[in-house]
Amino acid sequence: MSSRDRASFDPPLDFRRRFRLLRKIEVIYFTESYLEVMDYKPEPEPLSESSKRLFSFGVIADIQYADLEDGYNFQGNRRRYYRHSLLHLQGAIEHWNQESSPPRCVLQLGDIIDGYNAQYKASERSLERVMNTFQMLKVPVHHTWGNHEFYNFSRDYLTNSKLNTKFLEDQIAHHPETVPSEDYYAYHFVPFPKFRFILLDAYDMSVLGVDQSSPKYQQCLKILREHNPNTELNSPQGLHEPQFVQFNGGFSQEQLNWLNEVLTFSDRNQEKVVIVSHLPIYPEASDTVCLAWNYRDALAVIWSHKCVVCFFAGHTHDGGYSEDPYGVHHVNIEGVIETAPDSQAFGTVHVYPDKMMLEGRGRVPDRIMNYRKE
């Protein structure tokens, strides 16, 4: 085609100008529309009943404070920050105190000071220092007892110490069967209507902290030796049930019967229950060497009821989590003692009508724990 022929196909100049103008208008219109879509923010929907937070509580485990240089665990492969653990506790307390909606309480899951304190005759001094730190907390703290408490003190001493927070328990009127025995350290309380918390004594059956001439010590030693033939009773080597070591313990039948009565009441009154223990009881959430001796008996009681939603424990230092077949969430909180100075290890649990949400700090991960459907 000649240039002259091509010229005959070119649109008139006026038409070309108008075409370019129309394209500019289209581009401008498209750009403005796109920006409007990008800037569009839908109006927030009103909160449903299930999304309204009811209350919260704090959790912290295995502080194991000692006025000592950093060291290692018994295997020599895990660093422990004995002095810095107190600074971690201070940081956790500052966080809870500054929350716009403070927690109803804090659960201290045991091993508050390290066993090394007994070796250096510093048990009372170290405990006093940690308890003075806890006094800065603006809400109640509930203390559970772990193996390191018993490395430092006898059961009689602990019963008469500031680590006994049984005075914070709630009584259920006209139900004497829900009153715990003085033979073990356990109680229950209600931080919010229709929610009951139960603290268990995982060393109710133990060779730690009891007089070696007592019948209970002899009974527990017999149980331990029947399951652990090792000369070193803290060693799980070769054991079919590795939880039968001296640094663990168990629940007496009397305590389990009491637990059953409290859970029966909670079932009947449509309460949700949180259980707290130093020792974990669910193998999928823990190293088996850290489980309570008779964890199966505890699970059998819990699984015979519908009210239990969460079981919090410490002891493992590494933490752990699993939901069991009955919808109970087993949460083991990471230990402060093995938390580096540039990290943290505590959490705040926010409670809703349909779930609990663990907001972790540092080594403690966030978790969403939905209640099982009826």
TORKOL-4160 file (C-alpha; in steps of 0.2 Angstrom, whole numbers, padded with zeros to 4 digits, m for minus):
374
<pt num="1" X="0000" Y="0000" Z="0000"/>
<pt num="2" X="0007" Y="0017" Z="m0005"/>
<pt num="3" X="0009" Y="0031" Z="0007"/>
<pt num="4" X="m0005" Y="0040" Z="m0001"/>
<pt num="5" X="m0016" Y="0025" Z="0001"/>
<pt num="6" X="m0011" Y="0024" Z="0020"/>
<pt num="7" X="m0015" Y="0042" Z="0022"/>
<pt num="8" X="m0033" Y="0039" Z="0016"/>
<pt num="9" X="m0035" Y="0027" Z="0031"/>
<pt num="10" X="m0029" Y="0039" Z="0044"/>
<pt num="11" X="m0043" Y="0046" Z="0055"/>
<pt num="12" X="m0045" Y="0065" Z="0054"/>
<pt num="13" X="m0034" Y="0075" Z="0066"/>
<pt num="14" X="m0049" Y="0081" Z="0076"/>
<pt num="15" X="m0055" Y="0063" Z="0078"/>
<pt num="16" X="m0038" Y="0057" Z="0085"/>
<pt num="17" X="m0038" Y="0071" Z="0098"/>
<pt num="18" X="m0055" Y="0067" Z="0104"/>
<pt num="19" X="m0050" Y="0048" Z="0105"/>
<pt num="20" X="m0035" Y="0052" Z="0116"/>
<pt num="21" X="m0045" Y="0063" Z="0127"/>
<pt num="22" X="m0058" Y="0049" Z="0129"/>
<pt num="23" X="m0044" Y="0037" Z="0134"/>
<pt num="24" X="m0037" Y="0049" Z="0147"/>
<pt num="25" X="m0054" Y="0051" Z="0155"/>
<pt num="26" X="m0056" Y="0032" Z="0155"/>
<pt num="27" X="m0039" Y="0030" Z="0164"/>
<pt num="28" X="m0043" Y="0043" Z="0176"/>
<pt num="29" X="m0060" Y="0036" Z="0180"/>
<pt num="30" X="m0053" Y="0018" Z="0182"/>
<pt num="31" X="m0039" Y="0025" Z="0193"/>
<pt num="32" X="m0051" Y="0034" Z="0205"/>
<pt num="33" X="m0063" Y="0019" Z="0205"/>
<pt num="34" X="m0048" Y="0007" Z="0210"/>
<pt num="35" X="m0042" Y="0019" Z="0223"/>
<pt num="36" X="m0060" Y="0020" Z="0230"/>
<pt num="37" X="m0060" Y="0001" Z="0231"/>
<pt num="38" X="m0043" Y="0000" Z="0240"/>
<pt num="39" X="m0048" Y="0014" Z="0252"/>
<pt num="40" X="m0065" Y="0005" Z="0256"/>
<pt num="41" X="m0066" Y="m0001" Z="0274"/>
<pt num="42" X="m0082" Y="m0010" Z="0278"/>
<pt num="43" X="m0091" Y="m0005" Z="0294"/>
<pt num="44" X="m0086" Y="m0017" Z="0308"/>
<pt num="45" X="m0100" Y="m0029" Z="0312"/>
<pt num="46" X="m0106" Y="m0029" Z="0330"/>
<pt num="47" X="m0098" Y="m0041" Z="0342"/>
<pt num="48" X="m0107" Y="m0058" Z="0343"/>
<pt num="49" X="m0109" Y="m0065" Z="0361"/>
<pt num="50" X="m0096" Y="m0078" Z="0358"/>
<pt num="51" X="m0083" Y="m0065" Z="0353"/>
<pt num="52" X="m0084" Y="m0054" Z="0369"/>
<pt num="53" X="m0070" Y="m0057" Z="0381"/>
<pt num="54" X="m0076" Y="m0062" Z="0398"/>
<pt num="55" X="m0060" Y="m0061" Z="0408"/>
<pt num="56" X="m0041" Y="m0066" Z="0408"/>
<pt num="57" X="m0028" Y="m0074" Z="0419"/>
<pt num="58" X="m0009" Y="m0075" Z="0418"/>
<pt num="59" X="0002" Y="m0091" Z="0418"/>
<pt num="60" X="0020" Y="m0093" Z="0422"/>
<pt num="61" X="0031" Y="m0109" Z="0426"/>
<pt num="62" X="0047" Y="m0115" Z="0432"/>
<pt num="63" X="0055" Y="m0099" Z="0438"/>
<pt num="64" X="0068" Y="m0109" Z="0448"/>
<pt num="65" X="0077" Y="m0093" Z="0455"/>
<pt num="66" X="0094" Y="m0095" Z="0463"/>
<pt num="67" X="0107" Y="m0082" Z="0466"/>
<pt num="68" X="0120" Y="m0091" Z="0456"/>
<pt num="69" X="0129" Y="m0089" Z="0439"/>
<pt num="70" X="0122" Y="m0097" Z="0424"/>
<pt num="71" X="0123" Y="m0116" Z="0424"/>
<pt num="72" X="0116" Y="m0132" Z="0415"/>
<pt num="73" X="0103" Y="m0145" Z="0418"/>
<pt num="74" X="0107" Y="m0162" Z="0424"/>
<pt num="75" X="0112" Y="m0169" Z="0407"/>
<pt num="76" X="0123" Y="m0154" Z="0404"/>
<pt num="77" X="0115" Y="m0149" Z="0388"/>
<pt num="78" X="0103" Y="m0135" Z="0392"/>
<pt num="79" X="0108" Y="m0118" Z="0399"/>
<pt num="80" X="0099" Y="m0112" Z="0415"/>
<pt num="81" X="0098" Y="m0093" Z="0419"/>
<pt num="82" X="0097" Y="m0094" Z="0438"/>
<pt num="83" X="0098" Y="m0075" Z="0442"/>
<pt num="84" X="0090" Y="m0069" Z="0427"/>
<pt num="85" X="0074" Y="m0079" Z="0430"/>
<pt num="86" X="0070" Y="m0065" Z="0443"/>
<pt num="87" X="0071" Y="m0052" Z="0430"/>
<pt num="88" X="0059" Y="m0062" Z="0418"/>
<pt num="89" X="0047" Y="m0063" Z="0433"/>
<pt num="90" X="0048" Y="m0044" Z="0435"/>
<pt num="91" X="0045" Y="m0041" Z="0417"/>
<pt num="92" X="0030" Y="m0052" Z="0417"/>
<pt num="93" X="0022" Y="m0044" Z="0432"/>
<pt num="94" X="0025" Y="m0027" Z="0425"/>
<pt num="95" X="0016" Y="m0032" Z="0409"/>
<pt num="96" X="0001" Y="m0039" Z="0419"/>
<pt num="97" X="0000" Y="m0023" Z="0430"/>
<pt num="98" X="0000" Y="m0012" Z="0414"/>
<pt num="99" X="m0014" Y="m0021" Z="0405"/>
<pt num="100" X="m0029" Y="m0010" Z="0401"/>
<pt num="101" X="m0040" Y="m0025" Z="0407"/>
<pt num="102" X="m0029" Y="m0033" Z="0421"/>
<pt num="103" X="m0030" Y="m0052" Z="0423"/>
<pt num="104" X="m0041" Y="m0059" Z="0437"/>
<pt num="105" X="m0027" Y="m0069" Z="0444"/>
<pt num="106" X="m0010" Y="m0077" Z="0440"/>
<pt num="107" X="m0006" Y="m0096" Z="0440"/>
<pt num="108" X="0011" Y="m0100" Z="0446"/>
<pt num="109" X="0014" Y="m0118" Z="0440"/>
<pt num="110" X="0027" Y="m0123" Z="0452"/>
<pt num="111" X="0046" Y="m0124" Z="0454"/>
<pt num="112" X="0047" Y="m0106" Z="0460"/>
<pt num="113" X="0065" Y="m0108" Z="0467"/>
<pt num="114" X="0079" Y="m0120" Z="0461"/>
<pt num="115" X="0085" Y="m0135" Z="0471"/>
<pt num="116" X="0102" Y="m0128" Z="0472"/>
<pt num="117" X="0097" Y="m0116" Z="0485"/>
<pt num="118" X="0096" Y="m0130" Z="0498"/>
<pt num="119" X="0114" Y="m0135" Z="0494"/>
<pt num="120" X="0120" Y="m0117" Z="0498"/>
<pt num="121" X="0108" Y="m0115" Z="0513"/>
<pt num="122" X="0099" Y="m0101" Z="0503"/>
<pt num="123" X="0081" Y="m0108" Z="0502"/>
<pt num="124" X="0072" Y="m0096" Z="0513"/>
<pt num="125" X="0082" Y="m0081" Z="0507"/>
<pt num="126" X="0079" Y="m0085" Z="0489"/>
<pt num="127" X="0060" Y="m0089" Z="0492"/>
<pt num="128" X="0058" Y="m0072" Z="0501"/>
<pt num="129" X="0066" Y="m0063" Z="0487"/>
<pt num="130" X="0054" Y="m0071" Z="0474"/>
<pt num="131" X="0039" Y="m0068" Z="0485"/>
<pt num="132" X="0044" Y="m0050" Z="0487"/>
<pt num="133" X="0044" Y="m0048" Z="0468"/>
<pt num="134" X="0027" Y="m0056" Z="0468"/>
<pt num="135" X="0020" Y="m0043" Z="0480"/>
<pt num="136" X="0022" Y="m0030" Z="0466"/>
<pt num="137" X="0008" Y="m0040" Z="0457"/>
<pt num="138" X="m0009" Y="m0031" Z="0458"/>
<pt num="139" X="m0019" Y="m0047" Z="0457"/>
<pt num="140" X="m0020" Y="m0063" Z="0467"/>
<pt num="141" X="m0007" Y="m0077" Z="0463"/>
<pt num="142" X="m0011" Y="m0095" Z="0465"/>
<pt num="143" X="0005" Y="m0106" Z="0469"/>
<pt num="144" X="0006" Y="m0124" Z="0464"/>
<pt num="145" X="0020" Y="m0135" Z="0471"/>
<pt num="146" X="0033" Y="m0144" Z="0461"/>
<pt num="147" X="0048" Y="m0155" Z="0464"/>
<pt num="148" X="0060" Y="m0140" Z="0467"/>
<pt num="149" X="0049" Y="m0134" Z="0481"/>
<pt num="150" X="0052" Y="m0151" Z="0490"/>
<pt num="151" X="0070" Y="m0151" Z="0486"/>
<pt num="152" X="0071" Y="m0135" Z="0497"/>
<pt num="153" X="0057" Y="m0138" Z="0510"/>
<pt num="154" X="0047" Y="m0151" Z="0519"/>
<pt num="155" X="0028" Y="m0152" Z="0516"/>
<pt num="156" X="0025" Y="m0146" Z="0533"/>
<pt num="157" X="0035" Y="m0130" Z="0530"/>
<pt num="158" X="0026" Y="m0127" Z="0513"/>
<pt num="159" X="0009" Y="m0129" Z="0522"/>
<pt num="160" X="0014" Y="m0115" Z="0534"/>
<pt num="161" X="0022" Y="m0104" Z="0521"/>
<pt num="162" X="0017" Y="m0090" Z="0509"/>
<pt num="163" X="0017" Y="m0103" Z="0495"/>
<pt num="164" X="0001" Y="m0110" Z="0502"/>
<pt num="165" X="m0013" Y="m0100" Z="0494"/>
<pt num="166" X="m0027" Y="m0111" Z="0499"/>
<pt num="167" X="m0035" Y="m0096" Z="0508"/>
<pt num="168" X="m0040" Y="m0090" Z="0491"/>
<pt num="169" X="m0051" Y="m0105" Z="0489"/>
<pt num="170" X="m0070" Y="m0104" Z="0486"/>
<pt num="171" X="m0082" Y="m0115" Z="0496"/>
<pt num="172" X="m0097" Y="m0123" Z="0489"/>
<pt num="173" X="m0112" Y="m0121" Z="0501"/>
<pt num="174" X="m0120" Y="m0137" Z="0506"/>
<pt num="175" X="m0108" Y="m0148" Z="0497"/>
<pt num="176" X="m0095" Y="m0154" Z="0510"/>
<pt num="177" X="m0089" Y="m0168" Z="0498"/>
<pt num="178" X="m0081" Y="m0154" Z="0488"/>
<pt num="179" X="m0070" Y="m0148" Z="0502"/>
<pt num="180" X="m0052" Y="m0155" Z="0500"/>
<pt num="181" X="m0043" Y="m0164" Z="0514"/>
<pt num="182" X="m0029" Y="m0157" Z="0523"/>
<pt num="183" X="m0018" Y="m0172" Z="0518"/>
<pt num="184" X="m0015" Y="m0164" Z="0501"/>
<pt num="185" X="m0013" Y="m0147" Z="0494"/>
<pt num="186" X="m0027" Y="m0144" Z="0482"/>
<pt num="187" X="m0042" Y="m0132" Z="0481"/>
<pt num="188" X="m0054" Y="m0124" Z="0469"/>
<pt num="189" X="m0060" Y="m0106" Z="0466"/>
<pt num="190" X="m0071" Y="m0096" Z="0454"/>
<pt num="191" X="m0062" Y="m0081" Z="0445"/>
<pt num="192" X="m0078" Y="m0078" Z="0435"/>
<pt num="193" X="m0096" Y="m0084" Z="0436"/>
<pt num="194" X="m0098" Y="m0102" Z="0428"/>
<pt num="195" X="m0079" Y="m0105" Z="0427"/>
<pt num="196" X="m0070" Y="m0115" Z="0441"/>
<pt num="197" X="m0052" Y="m0117" Z="0443"/>
<pt num="198" X="m0045" Y="m0133" Z="0452"/>
<pt num="199" X="m0027" Y="m0134" Z="0458"/>
<pt num="200" X="m0020" Y="m0151" Z="0460"/>
<pt num="201" X="m0006" Y="m0158" Z="0471"/>
<pt num="202" X="0004" Y="m0169" Z="0459"/>
<pt num="203" X="0016" Y="m0174" Z="0474"/>
<pt num="204" X="0002" Y="m0180" Z="0485"/>
<pt num="205" X="0011" Y="m0197" Z="0482"/>
<pt num="206" X="0029" Y="m0194" Z="0482"/>
<pt num="207" X="0045" Y="m0198" Z="0492"/>
<pt num="208" X="0050" Y="m0179" Z="0491"/>
<pt num="209" X="0046" Y="m0168" Z="0506"/>
<pt num="210" X="0040" Y="m0181" Z="0518"/>
<pt num="211" X="0047" Y="m0189" Z="0533"/>
<pt num="212" X="0057" Y="m0205" Z="0528"/>
<pt num="213" X="0050" Y="m0214" Z="0544"/>
<pt num="214" X="0032" Y="m0210" Z="0539"/>
<pt num="215" X="0020" Y="m0224" Z="0532"/>
<pt num="216" X="0017" Y="m0213" Z="0517"/>
<pt num="217" X="0035" Y="m0212" Z="0513"/>
<pt num="218" X="0037" Y="m0231" Z="0514"/>
<pt num="219" X="0021" Y="m0233" Z="0503"/>
<pt num="220" X="0027" Y="m0221" Z="0490"/>
<pt num="221" X="0045" Y="m0228" Z="0490"/>
<pt num="222" X="0037" Y="m0246" Z="0487"/>
<pt num="223" X="0027" Y="m0239" Z="0472"/>
<pt num="224" X="0043" Y="m0231" Z="0465"/>
<pt num="225" X="0054" Y="m0246" Z="0467"/>
<pt num="226" X="0041" Y="m0258" Z="0460"/>
<pt num="227" X="0042" Y="m0248" Z="0443"/>
<pt num="228" X="0060" Y="m0242" Z="0444"/>
<pt num="229" X="0073" Y="m0255" Z="0448"/>
<pt num="230" X="0087" Y="m0243" Z="0445"/>
<pt num="231" X="0100" Y="m0238" Z="0458"/>
<pt num="232" X="0098" Y="m0220" Z="0454"/>
<pt num="233" X="0079" Y="m0217" Z="0456"/>
<pt num="234" X="0080" Y="m0201" Z="0446"/>
<pt num="235" X="0085" Y="m0211" Z="0430"/>
<pt num="236" X="0072" Y="m0217" Z="0418"/>
<pt num="237" X="0085" Y="m0229" Z="0409"/>
<pt num="238" X="0077" Y="m0245" Z="0403"/>
<pt num="239" X="0060" Y="m0241" Z="0411"/>
<pt num="240" X="0044" Y="m0247" Z="0402"/>
<pt num="241" X="0035" Y="m0232" Z="0411"/>
<pt num="242" X="0048" Y="m0218" Z="0412"/>
<pt num="243" X="0037" Y="m0207" Z="0423"/>
<pt num="244" X="0042" Y="m0217" Z="0438"/>
<pt num="245" X="0056" Y="m0207" Z="0443"/>
<pt num="246" X="0060" Y="m0198" Z="0460"/>
<pt num="247" X="0058" Y="m0181" Z="0453"/>
<pt num="248" X="0039" Y="m0185" Z="0449"/>
<pt num="249" X="0025" Y="m0189" Z="0460"/>
<pt num="250" X="0006" Y="m0194" Z="0459"/>
<pt num="251" X="m0011" Y="m0191" Z="0465"/>
<pt num="252" X="m0018" Y="m0201" Z="0479"/>
<pt num="253" X="m0035" Y="m0210" Z="0477"/>
<pt num="254" X="m0042" Y="m0198" Z="0490"/>
<pt num="255" X="m0037" Y="m0183" Z="0480"/>
<pt num="256" X="m0044" Y="m0191" Z="0464"/>
<pt num="257" X="m0061" Y="m0195" Z="0473"/>
<pt num="258" X="m0062" Y="m0177" Z="0478"/>
<pt num="259" X="m0058" Y="m0171" Z="0461"/>
<pt num="260" X="m0072" Y="m0182" Z="0454"/>
<pt num="261" X="m0084" Y="m0174" Z="0467"/>
<pt num="262" X="m0080" Y="m0156" Z="0461"/>
<pt num="263" X="m0081" Y="m0160" Z="0443"/>
<pt num="264" X="m0098" Y="m0168" Z="0446"/>
<pt num="265" X="m0104" Y="m0152" Z="0454"/>
<pt num="266" X="m0097" Y="m0142" Z="0439"/>
<pt num="267" X="m0106" Y="m0154" Z="0427"/>
<pt num="268" X="m0122" Y="m0152" Z="0436"/>
<pt num="269" X="m0121" Y="m0133" Z="0436"/>
<pt num="270" X="m0114" Y="m0131" Z="0418"/>
<pt num="271" X="m0098" Y="m0124" Z="0423"/>
<pt num="272" X="m0082" Y="m0124" Z="0413"/>
<pt num="273" X="m0066" Y="m0130" Z="0422"/>
<pt num="274" X="m0048" Y="m0126" Z="0421"/>
<pt num="275" X="m0036" Y="m0138" Z="0430"/>
<pt num="276" X="m0019" Y="m0134" Z="0436"/>
<pt num="277" X="m0004" Y="m0145" Z="0441"/>
<pt num="278" X="0015" Y="m0144" Z="0441"/>
<pt num="279" X="0015" Y="m0161" Z="0432"/>
<pt num="280" X="0007" Y="m0164" Z="0415"/>
<pt num="281" X="m0004" Y="m0179" Z="0413"/>
<pt num="282" X="m0006" Y="m0181" Z="0394"/>
<pt num="283" X="0008" Y="m0190" Z="0385"/>
<pt num="284" X="0004" Y="m0181" Z="0368"/>
<pt num="285" X="0008" Y="m0165" Z="0376"/>
<pt num="286" X="0024" Y="m0169" Z="0386"/>
<pt num="287" X="0040" Y="m0179" Z="0387"/>
<pt num="288" X="0034" Y="m0195" Z="0395"/>
<pt num="289" X="0048" Y="m0194" Z="0408"/>
<pt num="290" X="0039" Y="m0178" Z="0415"/>
<pt num="291" X="0022" Y="m0186" Z="0417"/>
<pt num="292" X="0013" Y="m0189" Z="0434"/>
<pt num="293" X="0015" Y="m0207" Z="0440"/>
<pt num="294" X="m0003" Y="m0211" Z="0438"/>
<pt num="295" X="m0008" Y="m0199" Z="0425"/>
<pt num="296" X="m0020" Y="m0212" Z="0417"/>
<pt num="297" X="m0030" Y="m0212" Z="0433"/>
<pt num="298" X="m0031" Y="m0193" Z="0433"/>
<pt num="299" X="m0036" Y="m0194" Z="0414"/>
<pt num="300" X="m0050" Y="m0207" Z="0418"/>
<pt num="301" X="m0058" Y="m0195" Z="0431"/>
<pt num="302" X="m0057" Y="m0180" Z="0419"/>
<pt num="303" X="m0063" Y="m0189" Z="0404"/>
<pt num="304" X="m0079" Y="m0195" Z="0414"/>
<pt num="305" X="m0085" Y="m0177" Z="0414"/>
<pt num="306" X="m0090" Y="m0164" Z="0401"/>
<pt num="307" X="m0084" Y="m0148" Z="0411"/>
<pt num="308" X="m0065" Y="m0148" Z="0409"/>
<pt num="309" X="m0059" Y="m0137" Z="0395"/>
<pt num="310" X="m0040" Y="m0135" Z="0399"/>
<pt num="311" X="m0026" Y="m0143" Z="0409"/>
<pt num="312" X="m0011" Y="m0131" Z="0413"/>
<pt num="313" X="0005" Y="m0138" Z="0419"/>
<pt num="314" X="0024" Y="m0134" Z="0420"/>
<pt num="315" X="0039" Y="m0146" Z="0423"/>
<pt num="316" X="0044" Y="m0149" Z="0405"/>
<pt num="317" X="0053" Y="m0133" Z="0402"/>
<pt num="318" X="0051" Y="m0135" Z="0383"/>
<pt num="319" X="0032" Y="m0133" Z="0384"/>
<pt num="320" X="0020" Y="m0143" Z="0374"/>
<pt num="321" X="0002" Y="m0144" Z="0369"/>
<pt num="322" X="m0011" Y="m0156" Z="0363"/>
<pt num="323" X="m0030" Y="m0158" Z="0362"/>
<pt num="324" X="m0036" Y="m0175" Z="0369"/>
<pt num="325" X="m0050" Y="m0185" Z="0361"/>
<pt num="326" X="m0062" Y="m0178" Z="0374"/>
<pt num="327" X="m0058" Y="m0160" Z="0369"/>
<pt num="328" X="m0048" Y="m0155" Z="0384"/>
<pt num="329" X="m0033" Y="m0144" Z="0379"/>
<pt num="330" X="m0017" Y="m0149" Z="0388"/>
<pt num="331" X="m0005" Y="m0134" Z="0389"/>
<pt num="332" X="0013" Y="m0135" Z="0396"/>
<pt num="333" X="0020" Y="m0118" Z="0399"/>
<pt num="334" X="0039" Y="m0116" Z="0394"/>
<pt num="335" X="0050" Y="m0114" Z="0409"/>
<pt num="336" X="0057" Y="m0097" Z="0414"/>
<pt num="337" X="0073" Y="m0105" Z="0420"/>
<pt num="338" X="0079" Y="m0110" Z="0403"/>
<pt num="339" X="0074" Y="m0094" Z="0394"/>
<pt num="340" X="0088" Y="m0083" Z="0388"/>
<pt num="341" X="0090" Y="m0065" Z="0394"/>
<pt num="342" X="0084" Y="m0058" Z="0377"/>
<pt num="343" X="0068" Y="m0068" Z="0377"/>
<pt num="344" X="0053" Y="m0071" Z="0389"/>
<pt num="345" X="0042" Y="m0085" Z="0395"/>
<pt num="346" X="0024" Y="m0081" Z="0402"/>
<pt num="347" X="0007" Y="m0079" Z="0395"/>
<pt num="348" X="m0010" Y="m0072" Z="0397"/>
<pt num="349" X="m0025" Y="m0082" Z="0393"/>
<pt num="350" X="m0041" Y="m0073" Z="0387"/>
<pt num="351" X="m0057" Y="m0082" Z="0391"/>
<pt num="352" X="m0072" Y="m0081" Z="0379"/>
<pt num="353" X="m0089" Y="m0090" Z="0380"/>
<pt num="354" X="m0083" Y="m0102" Z="0366"/>
<pt num="355" X="m0064" Y="m0103" Z="0368"/>
<pt num="356" X="m0048" Y="m0098" Z="0377"/>
<pt num="357" X="m0034" Y="m0089" Z="0368"/>
<pt num="358" X="m0017" Y="m0090" Z="0375"/>
<pt num="359" X="m0007" Y="m0074" Z="0371"/>
<pt num="360" X="0011" Y="m0080" Z="0374"/>
<pt num="361" X="0027" Y="m0069" Z="0377"/>
<pt num="362" X="0044" Y="m0075" Z="0371"/>
<pt num="363" X="0046" Y="m0094" Z="0371"/>
<pt num="364" X="0027" Y="m0096" Z="0374"/>
<pt num="365" X="0017" Y="m0097" Z="0358"/>
<pt num="366" X="0000" Y="m0091" Z="0355"/>
<pt num="367" X="m0014" Y="m0104" Z="0355"/>
<pt num="368" X="m0033" Y="m0104" Z="0352"/>
<pt num="369" X="m0042" Y="m0117" Z="0362"/>
<pt num="370" X="m0060" Y="m0120" Z="0356"/>
<pt num="371" X="m0072" Y="m0128" Z="0368"/>
<pt num="372" X="m0079" Y="m0144" Z="0362"/>
<pt num="373" X="m0097" Y="m0143" Z="0355"/>
<pt num="374" X="m0111" Y="m0150" Z="0366"/>
